[in-house]
């Protein structure tokens, strides 16, 4: 563990990752296409750094979105080109809207270089359908953009819709898509049943990326010498289930962990929907609920008087009254005139029950006060 590895990660671990992807998708994967990184975030930074030349380069990014993307796009001097997920359609992607956003950006002199999508979604918790992924691949082919598939929550699936990787869909579509659409997908040990955020292990797989580009990314990764080796070992454990006497116990524990998440996801969404003037889509995947708070004109005026964004005003009142800490929807982006908050489904059952009860008592009293 104390020695340096290859800057892309240890060859043996990269081979295990490639084997995992082949088992998952039924599609070949090469260790040479794998970069191990300290969590998924450095992988995202490598690709955005490679894509963005100056402020005239734009990245299509979902709203709401995990703020890593907006922060990195700004850091590297690019332009965020937002597209809105459709809350009324379970936070689905509208490819027609994507095309309009790309066309408008190009008309304004922005070169749209990539499309980011998060599946399952953070903070929204949706799981994209296979049909939606087909449309995304067709869009990328037509618009000549790189696909950045944030698939870090792929194990966290709670609804009837299964996770399907973008790589599997791309390969299934055949030519001209399979050999020409550029794709980078990301995964990490921080999510799923592993949940080892602090060990900082993750990887990216590159598909249809030119060898010359891979060589340049390799140079950039070499600046950091190598990913931490404990994180690499954790990636190996995530992608390779134990054999022998440990196999049954591991499978049972993993299944129980995901089942517990699924039960909590359903309970949290139901609890939010039972609150006054709160609506919440089902959490199909990931680890969060993203309820919408329907504030009255009186509440909006009170927030304005306090000098706060309405969702921030609500979240501050919530934490002051109950100790429940949430993130305002404005931290992720949201449609104009809508207000949300993000909370996790991770606490154990007793704490989930107390949280939802305290939340409802606070919310319903506040809605009555500002009716």
Number of C-alpha atoms within 10 A of each C-alpha: 10 7 7 13 16 15 20 23 26 19 16 11 21 24 18 19 27 22 19 18 20 15 12 12 17 13 14 12 20 17 19 14 19 23 26 33 31 25 28 23 21 17 24 24 17 17 17 21 18 15 19 22 13 13 16 17 22 27 28 24 24 26 22 26 25 19 15 12 20 20 12 17 24 13 12 17 17 23 21 22 23 22 24 20 22 14 17 8 11 18 20 18 22 16 16 10 13 22 16 12 18 23 16 13 22 15 10 10 13 21 21 25 20 25 25 20 23 26 25 27 28 25 26 32 27 27 29 25 15 17 9 15 22 16 15 22 24 18 19 22 18 12 16 15 20 23 24 25 22 26 23 25 26 22 18 24 24 24 16 8 14 18 22 19 20 25 21 19 19 23 16 15 13 10 11 10 18 19 13 15 22 22 22 23 24 24 24 30 29 21 17 22 18 16 11 18 15 11 19 22 28 28 28 28 25 21 21 14 17 10 10 9 11 16 11 13 18 16 14 15 22 14 9 11 15 20 27 23 22 15 25 28 16 21 30 21 16 21 16 14 12 14 9 6 8 10 11 12 11 14 13 10 12 15 13 13 15 17 15 15 25 21 13 23 27 17 19 24 21 16 20 24 18 15 20 17 15 19 19 22 21 24 29 27 30 31 25 23 28 27 23 22 23 18 21 14 11 13 19 19 14 15 17 13 9 11 11 14 15 25 24 21 18 23 21 18 16 19 14 10 12 13 13 16 15 17 18 23 25 20 16 21 20 20 16 7 8 15 22 28 22 22 17 18 23 14 12 11 15 8 11 19 16 11 18 20 15 16 21 19 14 17 21 15 13 17 19 10 10 14 11
